[in-house]
Amino acid sequence: MKQNNAFVLAGLLIAIAFSALNTVAQTQGKNVSHAVTIFGTAKYPAEFKHFDYVNRDAPKGGEIRREVLGTFDTLNPFSGKGVAGFGIYRYTFDSLMELSLDEAYTSYGLLASSIEIGPDIEWVAFNMNPDARFHNNQPVTAHDVAFTFKLLTRYGDISFRNYYREVESVEARSSSRVVFKARKSGIKELPAILSEMIVLPRSQWQGREQDFNKSTMIPLTGSGPYKVSNTKAGKQLTLTRDDQYWAKNHPVNRGRFNFKSMTFDYYRDESAALQAFNAGHYDLRYEFDIQAWEYGYNKKEVDSGTIKKLEVPLLGYFDQYYFFFNTRNPFLQDILVRQAIDKAFDFTRVNYTLLHNSFTETRSLFSGQPFASPDLPGHDEIALLKPFEESLPEHFFTPLSDLKSNRNTRQRLSESLELLKEAGWTLSRGVLRNQQGQPMKLKLLMQDDERKKIAITFKKALSPLGIEIAIQTVDSSQYLSRLRKHDYDMLLEVLVALVSPGNEQRTYWSSDSSNESEGYNYSGVNDPAIDYLIEKLVQAENEASMISVARALDRLLVTRFYFTKGWYKPTFRIVYRNPHLRRPVHGELYGSDLDAWWYQPEDEHENASAHHKKPPAE
């Protein structure tokens, strides 16, 4: 597993897809609901007992050990300072509502028992669950919610300020009811954005708010199913299930969070982590490297079932890989230069030689989703960008299929050199120079060696153009530091193919985020047309308009060449070796929910829940 603070944002973003309130009752003219969903109704009624994809009677106990790459130096995942320990945000803090994994875009009450929405989404209110407790047994109140919101947006990571920017004010009307007032009406995704907010105890932070943005190795008081029980800074983190956890029998949690403890062992790189797994030092790992998936595991142990390999199809939220251009570098501000580099990159060769032809090339940020741009722009996309028609790139109006990899190396390089020549660059004696005589030298920053072979192939593809690429591989701490300083020219990074894009796009592409030290605008995008489309996306009134805007945004980002052609595989690969690990027969949209796995003691192998078909001995 990769480890950096993007996990904090990712955990937040995965759960907040574009949504509207699912109304199940009317009270004093207000819509009151136990769930938030998109267009339609929630799958589970207000009195549901558990999610269908869990084993409701899974035994509690046992330990699971997992791996994390890199290091960590803080137990505060909210500050944006340092590298937070893996799993702290997810497992030690509850949120107002919890995402269901077997339906699209739907969350159910947890810390809050219900959500209300005002006319035209002028405000959103949450009614607190009277049973909700922090780990210190103090009740979780509306006052804690209001305080947390102010704490996150004033002193936390800058991503929280961006994420909650549509909120004008928050007020605890009582200990059980908190109301968020919208900055403007009609923001359809605001209820979902707020529903996924975690809550911190006001009593711990009031009067010492200035300390909130600091790193610390002292665990923060949370309300989630686990507590931090042991740490070895940078090496190991153990979370232990809280036996007094207030929501252990809550419908959204039944059959989940079954392990008594979870230990995360840290390794310096992928090679060391794989070697440790094969030696039996930990139980389970995600496998992102197709070479390791095919050849990295002991064949005898795989054939005998000692090591089990599980590939889960994903219908959404799968990883897409791109080389990102940092347009803060003057050399990369010219779209012709970026296009030339993209054209020189032949992904089909990478796929054939390194990836077993198992990945699919993409010219979209939303592959496999209705939000992905079609080959040619629709009239709605063109109409949306009419105010910017004079500045639209040429390729916005041409087939996206024209931008796919060209296997003809001679033609590919010839066309790249023509683009570079048009941009004022000249190839002489194997070196590409601009009119001032400066050579084209670029730093490609990477966090680990897992995809280094792809980076080397990319480097070789640019060598005939006279472009020198220096591949710089650093540890997770250095990587995060250099991201914040924008100290790179290119990155090989991942974006998740969201099933419902919304205001998180501001974090990736808005002008406001282009120079933020803690943002995720890797390319430094600063484009009025992009800003315009993001706001249109956030304010979309229905699914049809949302699709039109997302497609226009997708096409414009792709044809501005802020990143190269991408590649993806809509599956999730897990490798595990502990004979006691079990998983339910599941139907999640977003992969295998490890939180629903359990440890099966040897003398209870035959006592799996009758509610689920017992899986093969796993």
Backbone torsions as a table, in degrees:
resi	resn	phi	psi	omega
1	MET	NA	136.1	174.0
2	LYS	-74.9	147.4	-178.2
3	GLN	-130.6	110.6	166.1
4	ASN	-158.2	177.7	-173.4
5	ASN	-72.4	-5.4	172.7
6	ALA	-62.2	-23.4	177.6
7	PHE	-61.8	-35.6	178.6
8	VAL	-60.8	-49.0	-179.9
9	LEU	-66.9	-40.7	-178.2
10	ALA	-60.8	-44.4	178.1
11	GLY	-59.0	-35.8	178.7
12	LEU	-71.4	-44.6	-173.4
13	LEU	-71.1	-35.3	-177.2
14	ILE	-59.9	-29.4	-172.7
15	ALA	-94.3	0.6	-168.9
16	ILE	-119.8	28.4	-174.7
17	ALA	-48.8	157.7	-176.7
18	PHE	-48.8	131.8	-172.4
19	SER	-153.4	165.2	172.2
20	ALA	-133.1	165.3	-176.1
21	LEU	-76.5	132.8	173.9
22	ASN	-89.6	111.3	-173.9
23	THR	-88.5	127.1	177.8
24	VAL	-122.0	-8.1	178.6
25	ALA	-156.7	161.1	177.0
26	GLN	-120.7	127.9	178.5
27	THR	-135.2	114.6	178.1
28	GLN	50.9	40.7	176.4
29	GLY	78.9	2.7	-179.4
30	LYS	-104.5	145.4	174.8
31	ASN	-81.2	124.8	-179.4
32	VAL	-120.0	132.8	-176.0
33	SER	-146.5	152.5	172.2
34	HIS	-88.8	-6.4	-173.0
35	ALA	-144.8	156.8	172.8
36	VAL	-119.5	128.7	-178.4
37	THR	-147.5	169.7	178.8
38	ILE	-100.5	133.8	169.6
39	PHE	34.3	92.6	179.0
40	GLY	125.7	-151.9	-176.0
41	THR	-121.8	154.0	177.2
42	ALA	-70.3	149.5	-179.1
43	LYS	-68.1	-41.4	-172.5
44	TYR	-98.8	135.7	178.5
45	PRO	-75.4	173.6	-176.1
46	ALA	-60.4	-31.0	-176.2
47	GLU	-102.4	26.6	-178.3
48	PHE	-65.5	156.9	-173.3
49	LYS	-100.0	-32.0	-178.9
50	HIS	-171.2	162.1	174.1
51	PHE	-70.7	147.1	-176.8
52	ASP	-69.4	-22.1	-173.2
53	TYR	-90.2	8.8	178.4
54	VAL	-108.5	161.6	167.1
55	ASN	-89.7	104.7	-172.6
56	ARG	-62.2	-21.7	-178.1
57	ASP	-111.2	25.0	179.4
58	ALA	-57.9	133.8	179.3
59	PRO	-67.4	152.4	177.9
60	LYS	-102.0	136.9	176.6
61	GLY	138.7	-180.0	178.7
62	GLY	79.1	168.9	-179.3
63	GLU	-122.3	146.8	169.9
64	ILE	-124.6	136.1	178.0
65	ARG	-113.7	133.8	179.8
66	ARG	-131.8	170.7	-177.9
67	GLU	-114.9	151.4	174.2
68	VAL	-135.8	138.7	177.2
69	LEU	-87.8	141.5	173.7
70	GLY	102.3	-133.2	-175.2
71	THR	-154.0	178.6	171.6
72	PHE	-149.8	151.5	-177.7
73	ASP	-139.5	13.7	177.6
74	THR	-154.0	151.1	173.8
75	LEU	-106.0	12.1	177.0
76	ASN	-105.5	102.3	-176.5
77	PRO	-84.5	4.7	-173.3
78	PHE	-105.6	-12.8	-169.2
79	SER	-84.0	-25.8	-173.6
80	GLY	80.6	3.5	178.1
81	LYS	-106.1	130.6	179.3
82	GLY	74.4	-169.8	178.5
83	VAL	-114.2	118.0	-176.1
84	ALA	-78.0	147.9	175.9
85	GLY	-60.7	140.8	-175.8
86	PHE	-67.1	138.2	174.0
87	GLY	88.0	-10.6	-176.5
88	ILE	-64.5	-47.5	-179.6
89	TYR	-61.8	-44.5	-174.0
90	ARG	-71.1	-42.7	-166.6
91	TYR	-103.8	-16.9	-177.0
92	THR	-106.7	-3.7	179.7
93	PHE	-129.8	127.3	171.9
94	ASP	-85.0	159.1	176.9
95	SER	-113.3	170.6	-179.4
96	LEU	-60.5	-38.4	178.2
97	MET	-138.2	162.3	-174.9
98	GLU	-124.0	136.5	-177.0
99	LEU	-73.4	137.2	170.3
100	SER	-89.5	141.0	-175.3
101	LEU	-103.8	5.6	178.5
102	ASP	-118.9	22.4	173.6
103	GLU	-154.5	160.6	-175.2
104	ALA	-83.2	131.3	165.3
105	TYR	60.8	30.3	-173.8
106	THR	-120.1	132.3	177.2
107	SER	-125.7	152.2	-176.7
108	TYR	-124.7	152.4	-174.7
109	GLY	-58.2	141.3	176.2
110	LEU	-133.9	-89.1	173.8
111	LEU	-61.0	-33.8	173.7
112	ALA	-100.7	136.6	179.4
113	SER	-84.0	-23.9	178.3
114	SER	-156.7	164.3	-180.0
115	ILE	-127.3	145.0	177.2
116	GLU	-126.3	152.6	179.7
117	ILE	-133.0	136.5	179.4
118	GLY	-84.4	172.6	178.4
119	PRO	-56.1	131.8	179.0
120	ASP	55.0	29.1	178.2
121	ILE	53.7	42.5	175.8
122	GLU	-72.4	-25.0	176.6
123	TRP	-153.1	160.2	176.8
124	VAL	-133.4	133.2	-179.4
125	ALA	-124.9	150.5	175.8
126	PHE	-124.5	135.6	174.2
127	ASN	-102.0	119.7	-170.2
128	MET	-74.2	147.6	174.7
129	ASN	-74.8	119.9	-176.8
130	PRO	-64.4	-16.8	-179.4
131	ASP	-86.6	-12.6	-173.1
132	ALA	-63.7	133.3	-178.2
133	ARG	-137.3	147.0	168.4
134	PHE	-78.7	171.5	-179.8
135	HIS	-63.2	-22.2	177.7
136	ASN	-88.3	10.9	177.4
137	ASN	73.0	9.4	174.6
138	GLN	-81.4	143.3	-178.8
139	PRO	-65.9	147.0	174.0
140	VAL	-89.9	114.8	-173.7
141	THR	-114.3	170.5	175.7
142	ALA	-61.9	-30.2	177.4
143	HIS	-64.7	-37.1	175.8
144	ASP	-65.2	-39.2	179.5
145	VAL	-62.3	-50.4	-178.9
146	ALA	-62.0	-41.4	179.6
147	PHE	-64.9	-43.5	179.9
148	THR	-60.4	-42.8	179.7
149	PHE	-57.9	-45.9	-179.7
150	LYS	-67.6	-37.4	179.7
151	LEU	-65.4	-46.0	-179.2
152	LEU	-64.4	-43.3	-173.8
153	THR	-80.2	-21.1	179.9
154	ARG	-98.7	-33.6	-172.8
155	TYR	-124.0	-9.8	-177.5
156	GLY	-86.8	-173.8	176.7
157	ASP	-53.0	144.2	-176.1
158	ILE	-60.9	-22.6	179.7
159	SER	-61.8	-31.0	178.3
160	PHE	-67.4	-38.7	178.7
161	ARG	-63.9	-41.2	178.1
162	ASN	-67.0	-40.6	-173.3
163	TYR	-68.3	-36.9	-176.5
164	TYR	-103.0	22.7	-173.7
165	ARG	-67.0	-18.0	-179.5
166	GLU	-81.0	-1.8	179.3
167	VAL	-95.5	126.2	178.6
168	GLU	-86.4	-39.8	-178.8
169	SER	-158.3	163.2	176.4
170	VAL	-137.8	142.2	-177.9
171	GLU	-146.0	132.4	172.4
172	ALA	-86.7	108.7	-177.9
173	ARG	-76.6	-22.3	176.0
174	SER	-162.1	-176.5	178.7
175	SER	-70.6	-16.3	-175.8
176	SER	-112.4	-1.8	-175.2
177	ARG	-139.7	126.0	178.4
178	VAL	-123.9	139.5	-175.9
179	VAL	-124.0	128.7	175.5
180	PHE	-104.5	125.6	177.2
181	LYS	-96.1	128.9	-178.0
182	ALA	-75.0	146.6	176.9
183	ARG	-65.9	-33.4	173.3
184	LYS	-149.5	154.8	-175.7
185	SER	-77.7	163.6	171.6
186	GLY	84.7	8.3	178.8
187	ILE	-80.8	99.4	-169.1
188	LYS	-62.1	-32.6	-175.1
189	GLU	-89.3	-1.7	-176.8
190	LEU	-57.7	-44.0	178.8
191	PRO	-56.9	-40.7	-178.9
192	ALA	-71.3	-39.6	178.6
193	ILE	-56.4	-46.9	-177.5
194	LEU	-73.6	-31.0	-175.9
195	SER	-64.9	-23.1	-177.1
196	GLU	-95.6	10.7	-179.6
197	MET	-73.0	133.1	172.8
198	ILE	-78.6	167.1	-177.9
199	VAL	-130.5	134.1	178.1
200	LEU	-111.2	153.7	-179.3
201	PRO	-75.4	124.2	177.7
202	ARG	-58.2	-36.3	-176.4
203	SER	-62.8	-25.7	-178.4
204	GLN	-81.8	-28.1	-169.8
205	TRP	-116.3	-16.4	-178.7
206	GLN	-63.6	127.5	-178.1
207	GLY	91.6	-11.1	177.6
208	ARG	-134.7	37.0	-179.0
209	GLU	-58.8	-31.5	-178.1
210	GLN	-62.2	-21.7	-179.4
211	ASP	-81.9	-9.5	-172.1
212	PHE	-66.8	-29.4	-177.7
213	ASN	-91.5	18.0	179.6
214	LYS	-102.4	153.9	172.8
215	SER	-74.9	149.1	178.3
216	THR	-155.7	147.3	173.5
217	MET	-104.0	13.7	173.4
218	ILE	-94.7	124.2	-177.6
219	PRO	-60.6	140.9	175.3
220	LEU	-83.5	149.1	177.5
221	THR	-74.9	123.7	-180.0
222	GLY	-120.3	-159.7	179.7
223	SER	-140.8	9.5	-172.9
224	GLY	-85.7	-176.6	-174.8
225	PRO	-70.2	-19.0	-177.1
226	TYR	-125.0	157.9	172.3
227	LYS	-122.4	152.8	171.9
228	VAL	-71.7	122.6	-177.8
229	SER	-112.5	-23.5	-178.9
230	ASN	-158.2	139.2	177.4
231	THR	-138.0	143.1	165.5
232	LYS	-125.6	101.7	-169.0
233	ALA	-45.6	122.5	176.6
234	GLY	78.8	-5.4	-173.3
235	LYS	-122.8	-40.8	-174.1
236	GLN	-156.2	143.0	178.6
237	LEU	-137.7	129.6	178.6
238	THR	-120.6	130.5	174.7
239	LEU	-111.7	133.9	-179.2
240	THR	-118.1	136.4	-177.8
241	ARG	-63.2	134.8	179.1
242	ASP	-80.6	110.9	-178.4
243	ASP	-63.9	-20.7	179.7
244	GLN	-98.7	12.9	-177.2
245	TYR	-52.6	125.9	-171.9
246	TRP	-64.1	-29.4	-172.2
247	ALA	-111.2	25.9	-176.1
248	LYS	-66.4	-23.2	177.5
249	ASN	-108.6	11.4	178.4
250	HIS	-66.6	144.6	-178.8
251	PRO	-53.6	-36.7	-178.6
252	VAL	-74.3	-12.1	-176.1
253	ASN	-112.8	-12.3	-177.1
254	ARG	-62.8	131.8	-177.5
255	GLY	80.4	8.1	-178.9
256	ARG	-125.3	166.3	179.6
257	PHE	53.8	56.3	-170.0
258	ASN	-90.8	-24.6	-176.6
259	PHE	-73.9	139.6	177.7
260	LYS	-66.4	-35.7	177.8
261	SER	-147.4	153.2	176.5
262	MET	-129.4	123.5	178.4
263	THR	-113.1	130.2	178.5
264	PHE	-109.9	112.8	177.4
265	ASP	-93.6	134.4	-176.9
266	TYR	-99.4	136.6	179.2
267	TYR	-127.8	149.3	-172.7
268	ARG	-69.3	-30.7	-178.6
269	ASP	-156.7	175.7	-176.0
270	GLU	-65.0	-37.2	-178.9
271	SER	-62.7	-45.0	179.5
272	ALA	-66.4	-37.5	-179.9
273	ALA	-66.7	-42.6	179.7
274	LEU	-65.4	-41.9	178.9
275	GLN	-61.4	-40.9	-179.9
276	ALA	-66.7	-37.5	178.2
277	PHE	-64.1	-46.7	-179.2
278	ASN	-63.5	-24.4	177.7
279	ALA	-85.5	-2.5	176.6
280	GLY	84.3	21.1	-176.0
281	HIS	-81.4	-18.5	175.3
282	TYR	-148.5	172.7	-164.1
283	ASP	-97.9	-34.8	-167.4
284	LEU	-149.5	144.1	178.2
285	ARG	-148.0	150.7	169.2
286	TYR	-85.6	138.9	-179.9
287	GLU	-114.3	113.1	180.0
288	PHE	-101.5	-13.9	-176.7
289	ASP	-96.5	114.8	-176.7
290	ILE	-65.3	-30.8	177.6
291	GLN	-65.6	-44.0	178.3
292	ALA	-66.3	-38.0	178.7
293	TRP	-59.2	-41.3	-176.9
294	GLU	-80.3	-39.7	-168.1
295	TYR	-127.3	-4.8	-169.8
296	GLY	-85.3	-6.2	-174.2
297	TYR	-115.2	148.2	-177.8
298	ASN	-58.0	116.2	-173.5
299	LYS	-62.3	-39.2	-179.9
300	LYS	-63.2	-39.9	-179.3
301	GLU	-71.5	-33.9	175.8
302	VAL	-67.5	-46.8	-178.8
303	ASP	-63.5	-33.6	-178.6
304	SER	-82.8	-12.0	-179.0
305	GLY	91.0	1.1	176.5
306	THR	-64.0	-41.7	172.4
307	ILE	-106.2	128.1	-179.3
308	LYS	-113.4	136.9	179.8
309	LYS	-115.5	127.0	-175.2
310	LEU	-125.6	122.9	177.2
311	GLU	-115.3	117.1	-173.4
312	VAL	-107.5	125.6	176.4
313	PRO	-67.0	144.2	178.2
314	LEU	-116.6	131.9	176.0
315	LEU	-97.2	-2.1	179.0
316	GLY	-174.6	163.8	177.4
317	TYR	61.7	42.2	173.8
318	PHE	-100.4	157.3	-175.1
319	ASP	-76.9	140.0	173.0
320	GLN	-124.6	135.4	-174.5
321	TYR	-107.2	138.4	179.0
322	TYR	-145.5	153.2	162.8
323	PHE	-90.3	119.3	-179.5
324	PHE	-95.5	138.2	174.5
325	PHE	-93.2	132.9	174.2
326	ASN	-90.5	99.3	-175.5
327	THR	-75.1	1.8	171.4
328	ARG	-71.4	-20.7	174.3
329	ASN	-77.7	121.8	-178.5
330	PRO	-53.3	-33.4	179.9
331	PHE	-62.6	-28.4	-173.2
332	LEU	-104.3	9.6	179.0
333	GLN	-79.8	-17.9	179.1
334	ASP	-85.2	121.8	-179.1
335	ILE	-60.5	-29.6	179.5
336	LEU	-65.4	-37.0	177.6
337	VAL	-65.7	-45.9	179.9
338	ARG	-63.2	-40.8	179.3
339	GLN	-65.2	-38.8	179.9
340	ALA	-63.7	-42.9	179.2
341	ILE	-65.9	-43.0	177.5
342	ASP	-60.0	-43.4	-177.7
343	LYS	-64.1	-34.0	-177.9
344	ALA	-72.7	-19.2	-177.8
345	PHE	-83.9	114.9	-179.0
346	ASP	-101.0	96.2	-178.2
347	PHE	-69.2	-30.0	-178.6
348	THR	-59.3	-34.2	177.4
349	ARG	-68.8	-43.5	177.3
350	VAL	-59.5	-44.7	-177.9
351	ASN	-62.5	-41.2	-177.2
352	TYR	-72.9	-43.8	-172.6
353	THR	-86.5	-28.4	-172.8
354	LEU	-118.2	-24.5	-170.7
355	LEU	-118.4	14.8	175.5
356	HIS	56.9	29.5	-179.3
357	ASN	53.1	32.0	-174.9
358	SER	-98.5	-5.8	-179.2
359	PHE	-108.0	161.8	179.7
360	THR	-115.6	131.7	176.1
361	GLU	-72.9	144.9	-178.8
362	THR	-138.3	148.6	170.9
363	ARG	-119.7	46.1	-179.3
364	SER	-151.7	154.1	171.6
365	LEU	-88.1	-13.1	-173.5
366	PHE	-125.4	49.2	-175.6
367	SER	-55.6	135.0	177.3
368	GLY	77.2	3.9	-178.8
369	GLN	-112.9	158.6	177.4
370	PRO	-66.5	-11.8	-179.5
371	PHE	-83.4	-8.8	178.8
372	ALA	-71.1	136.6	179.6
373	SER	-62.8	137.3	172.0
374	PRO	-71.6	175.0	-175.5
375	ASP	-58.1	-41.8	177.4
376	LEU	-116.5	147.2	-178.4
377	PRO	-67.5	141.9	174.6
378	GLY	-81.3	165.6	178.9
379	HIS	-60.5	-32.6	179.8
380	ASP	-66.8	-38.9	177.5
381	GLU	-63.3	-45.4	-179.0
382	ILE	-65.0	-41.1	-179.8
383	ALA	-63.5	-39.1	179.8
384	LEU	-59.3	-35.6	-174.6
385	LEU	-100.8	15.6	179.0
386	LYS	-55.5	-39.6	178.4
387	PRO	-61.2	-16.7	-176.5
388	PHE	-118.4	17.7	-170.7
389	GLU	-60.8	-29.3	-178.8
390	GLU	-70.9	-23.1	-176.3
391	SER	-104.2	2.0	-178.2
392	LEU	-70.7	140.0	179.9
393	PRO	-68.0	154.6	-178.4
394	GLU	-55.5	-41.3	-174.5
395	HIS	-74.3	-8.7	176.0
396	PHE	-60.1	-30.2	-174.3
397	PHE	-100.9	-1.0	-178.0
398	THR	-108.2	163.1	-177.7
399	PRO	-59.8	133.0	176.8
400	LEU	-65.4	-26.0	178.4
401	SER	-62.2	-22.6	176.9
402	ASP	-65.7	-18.3	-175.1
403	LEU	-94.4	2.0	-179.9
404	LYS	-70.8	167.0	-177.2
405	SER	-57.3	139.1	177.0
406	ASN	-107.4	118.1	-177.4
407	ARG	-75.1	-13.1	178.7
408	ASN	-80.1	99.2	-173.2
409	THR	-60.3	-44.7	-177.7
410	ARG	-61.4	-45.7	-179.5
411	GLN	-66.6	-40.3	-178.5
412	ARG	-60.8	-47.4	-178.3
413	LEU	-70.8	-35.8	178.6
414	SER	-62.7	-44.1	179.7
415	GLU	-67.6	-36.0	177.5
416	SER	-64.1	-42.8	179.8
417	LEU	-65.7	-34.7	177.1
418	GLU	-64.1	-41.2	178.2
419	LEU	-64.6	-41.8	179.8
420	LEU	-66.9	-38.0	177.0
421	LYS	-62.8	-42.8	178.2
422	GLU	-61.9	-30.3	179.9
423	ALA	-84.4	-0.8	175.9
424	GLY	97.2	17.2	179.8
425	TRP	-107.8	147.2	-177.2
426	THR	-131.3	134.1	176.8
427	LEU	-91.9	119.7	-179.4
428	SER	-141.6	123.0	179.7
429	ARG	53.9	40.5	174.7
430	GLY	79.8	6.6	-179.5
431	VAL	-125.1	132.2	177.4
432	LEU	-90.0	124.2	-177.7
433	ARG	-129.6	149.3	174.7
434	ASN	-87.1	-175.3	-175.3
435	GLN	-66.9	-18.6	177.0
436	GLN	-90.9	1.7	178.6
437	GLY	85.3	5.9	-179.0
438	GLN	-78.6	132.7	178.0
439	PRO	-76.8	152.4	177.1
440	MET	-84.4	100.6	177.2
441	LYS	-122.2	126.9	-175.4
442	LEU	-127.3	142.5	176.8
443	LYS	-99.0	121.0	175.8
444	LEU	-102.0	108.5	-175.6
445	LEU	-89.5	134.2	179.0
446	MET	-135.6	151.9	-177.1
447	GLN	-91.8	-26.2	-178.5
448	ASP	-154.5	178.9	-175.4
449	ASP	-90.1	-1.1	-172.2
450	GLU	-56.3	-41.5	-178.1
451	ARG	-110.3	22.2	-175.9
452	LYS	-64.8	-34.2	179.4
453	LYS	-62.3	-35.9	176.6
454	ILE	-66.2	-41.5	179.0
455	ALA	-63.0	-38.9	179.3
456	ILE	-65.8	-41.4	177.2
457	THR	-62.7	-40.3	176.8
458	PHE	-61.5	-44.7	178.3
459	LYS	-59.0	-44.7	-179.7
460	LYS	-65.0	-33.5	179.9
461	ALA	-65.7	-29.1	-178.4
462	LEU	-90.9	-13.4	-177.8
463	SER	-59.1	-41.7	178.2
464	PRO	-64.0	-17.7	177.2
465	LEU	-85.0	-4.9	-178.2
466	GLY	82.0	16.1	179.2
467	ILE	-95.1	126.2	179.9
468	GLU	-98.2	122.2	179.5
469	ILE	-110.2	123.0	174.3
470	ALA	-101.6	112.0	179.3
471	ILE	-83.5	119.7	-176.6
472	GLN	-117.2	107.6	-180.0
473	THR	-100.0	124.0	-177.0
474	VAL	-131.2	167.9	178.7
475	ASP	-78.0	172.6	-171.7
476	SER	-62.6	-35.5	-180.0
477	SER	-66.4	-46.9	178.2
478	GLN	-65.0	-39.1	-179.5
479	TYR	-60.0	-48.2	-180.0
480	LEU	-63.0	-40.7	178.7
481	SER	-62.2	-42.4	-179.0
482	ARG	-73.8	-31.6	172.8
483	LEU	-59.5	-46.2	-178.1
484	ARG	-63.6	-32.6	178.9
485	LYS	-88.3	-3.5	-175.5
486	HIS	58.1	36.7	-176.3
487	ASP	-92.0	72.4	178.4
488	TYR	-168.4	161.1	174.1
489	ASP	-106.9	-32.7	177.4
490	MET	-144.0	155.8	175.4
491	LEU	-133.2	146.9	165.2
492	LEU	-104.0	100.9	-171.7
493	GLU	-129.6	174.7	-175.5
494	VAL	-115.2	137.5	165.5
495	LEU	-121.3	142.3	179.1
496	VAL	-86.1	133.3	176.9
497	ALA	-76.4	93.5	-175.9
498	LEU	-70.0	141.9	176.6
499	VAL	-80.1	-7.9	-179.8
500	SER	-160.3	90.0	-177.4
501	PRO	-69.5	147.8	179.9
502	GLY	-153.3	-134.7	-171.8
503	ASN	-74.6	-8.6	173.1
504	GLU	-63.8	-18.3	178.1
505	GLN	-64.7	-24.3	175.0
506	ARG	-61.3	-40.6	-178.7
507	THR	-63.9	-34.4	-177.0
508	TYR	-83.8	-35.5	-164.4
509	TRP	-133.6	-8.2	-172.6
510	SER	-75.5	155.1	176.7
511	SER	-60.6	-36.7	-179.5
512	ASP	-61.2	-31.4	-177.8
513	SER	-90.6	-3.1	-170.6
514	SER	-66.2	-29.7	-178.8
515	ASN	-118.5	14.7	176.9
516	GLU	-75.0	133.4	-177.8
517	SER	-71.8	-20.9	-176.5
518	GLU	-112.9	15.9	-177.9
519	GLY	-92.0	-174.8	-177.6
520	TYR	-124.6	24.1	176.2
521	ASN	-85.0	76.8	-173.3
522	TYR	-57.3	-36.8	-173.6
523	SER	-87.9	-6.1	-178.3
524	GLY	69.0	34.4	-177.9
525	VAL	-62.8	127.1	179.8
526	ASN	-140.9	84.4	-166.0
527	ASP	-140.3	116.0	-178.7
528	PRO	-56.7	-36.1	-179.9
529	ALA	-66.8	-38.8	177.2
530	ILE	-65.3	-44.8	178.2
531	ASP	-58.2	-42.6	-179.4
532	TYR	-60.8	-44.7	-178.9
533	LEU	-69.5	-36.6	178.3
534	ILE	-61.7	-43.5	179.4
535	GLU	-66.7	-37.3	175.4
536	LYS	-62.3	-38.4	-179.8
537	LEU	-65.4	-45.8	-179.1
538	VAL	-62.4	-34.2	-175.5
539	GLN	-95.1	5.4	-178.1
540	ALA	-55.1	133.2	-173.9
541	GLU	-90.2	-17.2	-179.7
542	ASN	-153.9	173.6	-175.4
543	GLU	-64.7	-37.9	-178.5
544	ALA	-63.0	-45.7	-179.7
545	SER	-69.2	-34.5	177.3
546	MET	-61.9	-43.0	179.3
547	ILE	-63.6	-44.8	-179.5
548	SER	-59.6	-46.0	-177.8
549	VAL	-68.3	-43.3	-179.9
550	ALA	-61.1	-39.1	178.7
551	ARG	-66.1	-40.0	178.1
552	ALA	-65.1	-42.2	177.9
553	LEU	-62.9	-45.4	179.1
554	ASP	-57.8	-50.3	-177.2
555	ARG	-63.8	-39.9	-177.4
556	LEU	-69.4	-41.5	177.7
557	LEU	-64.0	-40.8	179.5
558	VAL	-65.9	-44.5	-174.7
559	THR	-84.2	-5.4	167.6
560	ARG	-85.2	-8.2	178.2
561	PHE	56.0	49.3	172.7
562	TYR	-77.1	-11.8	177.9
563	PHE	-153.5	162.5	-179.7
564	THR	-79.9	178.1	168.7
565	LYS	-53.4	146.2	-177.0
566	GLY	-112.5	-179.8	177.5
567	TRP	-150.4	151.1	-176.2
568	TYR	-155.0	163.9	171.3
569	LYS	-141.8	116.0	-174.0
570	PRO	-78.2	52.3	174.7
571	THR	-137.2	165.2	-178.9
572	PHE	-127.4	125.3	-174.6
573	ARG	-108.3	128.4	179.3
574	ILE	-126.4	136.9	175.6
575	VAL	-123.7	132.0	179.6
576	TYR	-146.5	160.0	-173.1
577	ARG	-137.4	-7.5	179.2
578	ASN	-73.2	119.2	-176.1
579	PRO	-67.1	-12.1	-179.1
580	HIS	-90.7	-8.4	-177.4
581	LEU	-73.9	134.4	177.0
582	ARG	-131.9	153.8	176.3
583	ARG	-135.7	150.4	180.0
584	PRO	-78.0	162.6	167.7
585	VAL	-72.7	115.3	-167.9
586	HIS	-122.0	167.7	178.0
587	GLY	-141.4	40.2	-178.4
588	GLU	-71.7	149.9	175.2
589	LEU	-79.5	-26.4	-165.7
590	TYR	-112.6	24.0	176.9
591	GLY	111.9	-170.0	-179.7
592	SER	-87.5	121.5	-179.0
593	ASP	-78.5	99.4	-179.3
594	LEU	-62.0	-22.4	178.5
595	ASP	-68.3	-13.7	178.3
596	ALA	-100.3	0.6	175.1
597	TRP	-75.8	166.5	178.0
598	TRP	-150.6	169.4	178.5
599	TYR	-102.7	120.6	-177.4
600	GLN	-102.5	111.1	177.1
601	PRO	-59.9	152.6	-175.0
602	GLU	-59.2	-41.1	-175.4
603	ASP	-79.3	4.3	-179.9
604	GLU	-124.2	21.0	-177.0
605	HIS	-59.2	-30.1	-176.0
606	GLU	-93.6	5.8	-174.8
607	ASN	-105.7	29.3	177.4
608	ALA	-63.3	152.5	-175.6
609	SER	-58.7	134.6	176.3
610	ALA	-67.6	-14.2	-179.6
611	HIS	-67.9	-25.2	-179.1
612	HIS	-126.0	145.7	171.3
613	LYS	-63.0	130.8	-179.1
614	LYS	-68.0	127.5	179.1
615	PRO	-71.4	166.2	175.6
616	PRO	-57.6	158.5	-180.0
617	ALA	-55.8	110.0	-175.5
618	GLU	-121.2	NA	NA
